[in-house]
């Protein structure tokens, strides 16, 4: 089942019409006839053992391509702060120029470059010893596409690579306003080599400098391929979520946790001085209105 949604929360569903009254004689079907029938359930439910948590994942057999914009997002607003806060959040974008995009496909200027999301799922984590729900998350079996925002508070992980002036590559680290590394309510991103000073802009930049990135993993041909690790989780306590393909385990802390895997590499000096510019996410400048 494939759906396309362009615009804000535009989803089309197709249903089979059912007559209000039907009369038919039931007849047994032979094993040979049944063997000629193939199909796939619309919902797949998996029970995944673990310690200390046990998991139940419900996956929908559907594909989506979308481009959407949301003015303001806040999640986990408690205790005088916000786990995730961002403005002008967008999935997908519009090509500014003719040419090949991150996914290896050619687009003309003005074409929509959708965010691709296959097999959406909801997963529950339960603590059987306590008999309670420890967390739940929403994600996709496969995802690829642009994510744009002006983020002021972020809890989770951003899988960005940062390159310093000597050419050395580092995994990006999230920082708070005191230059302390953290994945909880961070407002800066940089290199955690002991020299980061977010107030002075030394190997550290505000998250608002990172305005667009591509979710996905690097393919052998250098393009961005699909990832199974893009999700948002809500946890009562720390939970170790397993990738749908079973390759990774992501440790999500208490509260809201967003996992943003990306194969992008950015020079630290560029991030500090120019930032990563925002992709075109509206047909025209819509100000603070929704798309």
C-alpha positions in Angstrom: 0.0 0.0 0.0 1.5 3.3 -1.0 0.3 6.7 0.0 1.5 10.2 -0.9 0.7 13.2 1.2 1.7 16.7 0.1 0.8 19.6 2.4 0.0 19.5 6.1 -1.5 16.3 7.5 -3.0 15.4 4.1 -3.6 11.6 4.0 -5.8 9.7 1.6 -7.2 6.3 2.6 -8.8 3.9 0.2 -11.4 1.4 1.4 -13.4 -1.4 -0.2 -17.1 -0.8 -0.4 -19.1 -3.4 1.5 -22.7 -4.2 0.7 -25.1 -3.9 3.7 -26.5 -7.3 3.1 -24.8 -10.3 1.5 -26.1 -13.9 1.0 -23.7 -16.6 0.0 -23.1 -20.2 0.6 -19.9 -21.1 2.4 -17.8 -23.8 0.7 -14.6 -25.3 2.0 -11.4 -24.4 0.2 -8.9 -27.1 -0.7 -5.2 -27.0 0.4 -4.2 -26.7 -3.3 -6.4 -23.6 -3.7 -5.1 -22.0 -0.5 -1.5 -22.6 -1.7 -2.1 -20.4 -4.7 -3.0 -17.4 -2.5 -0.3 -15.0 -1.3 -0.6 -11.9 0.8 0.7 -9.8 3.7 -1.1 -8.6 6.8 -1.7 -4.8 7.0 -0.6 -4.9 10.7 2.3 -7.0 12.0 2.7 -7.5 15.8 6.0 -8.7 17.3 6.8 -9.6 20.9 10.5 -8.9 21.5 12.1 -10.3 24.7 14.6 -8.3 26.7 16.0 -7.5 30.1 14.7 -5.6 32.0 12.2 -4.5 29.4 10.0 -6.5 27.1 8.7 -5.0 23.9 5.7 -5.1 21.6 6.0 -3.6 18.2 3.1 -2.9 15.9 4.1 -2.3 12.3 1.9 -1.1 9.4 2.5 -2.4 5.9 2.4 1.0 4.2 4.7 3.4 2.5 4.5 7.2 2.6 6.1 10.1 0.8 5.4 13.5 2.4 6.3 17.1 2.6 4.9 19.0 5.6 5.6 22.1 7.7 4.7 22.8 11.3 5.1 26.2 12.9 6.0 25.3 16.5 6.7 22.0 18.3 7.2 21.4 22.0 7.4 18.0 23.6 8.2 17.1 27.2 7.5 20.6 28.7 7.9 20.0 32.5 10.1 21.1 35.4 10.7 24.5 33.9 12.1 23.3 30.6 11.3 21.5 27.4 12.8 18.2 26.2 12.3 19.2 22.6 11.5 22.7 21.3 11.7 23.8 17.7 10.1 26.3 15.2 9.3 25.9 11.5 9.8 22.1 11.5 9.7 20.6 8.1 9.9 17.1 6.5 10.9 17.1 2.8 11.7 20.1 0.7 11.6 21.8 -2.7 14.6 21.6 -5.1 16.0 25.1 -5.7 18.0 24.1 -8.8 18.1 21.4 -11.4 20.3 18.5 -10.6 20.9 15.3 -8.6 19.8 15.4 -4.9 21.1 13.6 -1.9 19.2 10.4 -2.8 20.8 10.1 -6.2 17.7 11.1 -8.1 17.6 14.0 -10.5 15.0 16.8 -9.9 14.1 20.0 -11.6 14.0 23.3 -9.8 10.6 23.6 -8.1 10.1 19.8 -7.8 9.1 18.4 -4.5 11.7 16.2 -2.9 9.6 14.1 -0.4 10.5 12.6 2.9 10.2 8.9 2.4 8.9 6.7 5.3 8.2 3.0 5.0 6.6 0.6 7.5 5.6 3.0 10.3 5.5 1.4 13.7 4.5 2.0 17.4 6.5 0.1 20.0 5.8 -0.3 23.7 8.4 -1.1 26.4 7.1 -2.9 29.5 8.8 -3.6 32.8 7.2 -7.0 33.7 8.7 -6.9 37.3 6.9 -3.6 38.0 3.9 -4.4 35.8 3.9 -1.0 34.1 4.6 0.7 30.8 8.2 2.1 30.8 8.0 3.9 27.4 6.7 3.9 23.9 8.1 5.2 20.6 7.1 6.0 17.0 9.3 5.4 14.1 9.8 3.8 10.7 11.3 0.5 9.4 13.0 2.7 6.8 13.2 6.4 6.5 15.1 8.9 4.3 14.8 12.6 3.7 15.4 16.2 4.8 14.5 17.5 8.3 14.6 21.2 8.8 14.0 23.3 11.9 15.1 26.1 14.2 15.8 24.0 17.3 16.3 25.6 20.7 16.1 22.5 22.9 16.9 19.0 21.9 17.0 15.7 23.8 18.3 12.7 21.9 21.1 12.0 19.5 22.1 13.7 16.2 24.4 11.4 14.2 26.3 14.2 12.5 30.1 14.1 11.8 32.1 17.3 12.5 35.5 18.0 11.0 38.0 20.3 12.8 40.6 22.6 11.2 43.2 19.8 11.1 40.8 17.6 9.1 40.1 15.2 12.0 36.6 13.8 12.1 34.5 13.6 15.3 31.1 12.4 16.2 29.0 15.5 17.0 28.3 16.0 20.7 25.4 17.9 22.1 26.1 20.6 24.8 24.1 22.7 27.3 24.7 26.4 27.7 27.5 25.7 30.1 29.4 23.7 27.5 28.7 20.5 29.3 28.1 17.4 27.1 24.5 16.2 27.4 21.8 14.5 25.4 19.1 16.1 27.5 17.7 19.5 26.7 20.8 20.5 24.8 21.0 23.8 22.9 24.5 23.6 21.3 26.4 21.1 19.1 30.1 20.7 18.6 33.3 18.7 19.2 33.9 17.1 22.6 37.7 17.2 22.6 38.0 19.2 25.8 38.3 22.6 24.0 34.6 23.3 23.4 33.4 26.7 24.7 29.9 27.4 23.6 29.8 30.9 25.0 32.9 31.8 22.9 32.0 29.8 19.9 35.0 27.5 20.1 34.3 24.1 18.6 30.7 24.7 19.5 27.7 26.3 17.8 24.0 26.9 18.6 21.7 24.2 17.3 19.9 26.9 15.4 23.0 27.0 13.1 22.0 23.5 11.9 18.9 24.3 10.0 18.6 21.3 7.7 20.0 17.8 7.6 19.3 14.6 5.7 18.1 11.6 7.7 19.6 8.4 6.4 22.8 6.4 6.1 25.6 6.6 3.5 25.3 4.1 0.6 28.2 2.5 -1.2 27.8 5.0 -4.1 28.0 8.0 -1.8 24.3 8.8 -1.8 22.0 8.8 1.2 20.3 5.5 1.8 17.5 4.5 4.1 17.9 4.1 7.9 15.9 2.1 10.4 16.9 4.2 13.4 14.8 7.3 12.9 12.3 7.6 15.8 10.9 9.7 18.7 10.5 8.0 22.0 8.7 8.8 25.3 10.3 7.1 28.3 9.4 6.9 32.0 13.0 5.7 32.5 15.9 4.8 30.4 15.0 2.2 27.7 17.3 0.3 25.2 15.4 0.3 21.9 16.4 -2.2 19.3 16.5 -1.2 15.6 13.7 -2.8 13.5 16.4 -4.6 11.4 18.1 -5.7 14.6 21.5 -4.1 13.9 21.6 -1.4 16.6 20.5 -0.7 20.2 19.8 2.9 21.1 19.8 3.8 24.7 17.1 6.5 25.2 17.0 8.4 28.4 14.0 9.5 30.5 11.6 11.9 28.9 11.4 12.7 25.2 14.2 11.3 23.0 14.6 11.9 19.3 17.1 9.8 17.3 18.3 11.6 14.1 20.7 9.4 12.2 22.5 11.2 9.3 25.5 10.5 7.1 26.3 14.2 6.8 29.8 15.6 7.5 30.2 19.3 8.2 33.3 21.5 8.9 33.1 22.9 12.4 34.2 26.3 11.2 31.3 26.4 8.7 28.9 25.4 11.3 30.1 28.2 13.6 30.4 31.0 11.0 27.8 30.3 8.2 25.8 27.4 9.6 24.1 24.7 7.6 21.5 26.7 5.6 17.8 25.8 5.4 16.5 24.0 2.4 13.5 25.5 0.6 10.5 24.2 2.5 7.7 26.5 1.2 6.5 27.4 -2.3 6.6 30.9 -1.2 7.5 32.8 2.0 4.5 32.0 4.3 5.8 33.8 7.4 4.6 32.1 10.5 1.6 30.4 8.8 1.4 26.7 8.2 2.2 25.4 4.7 
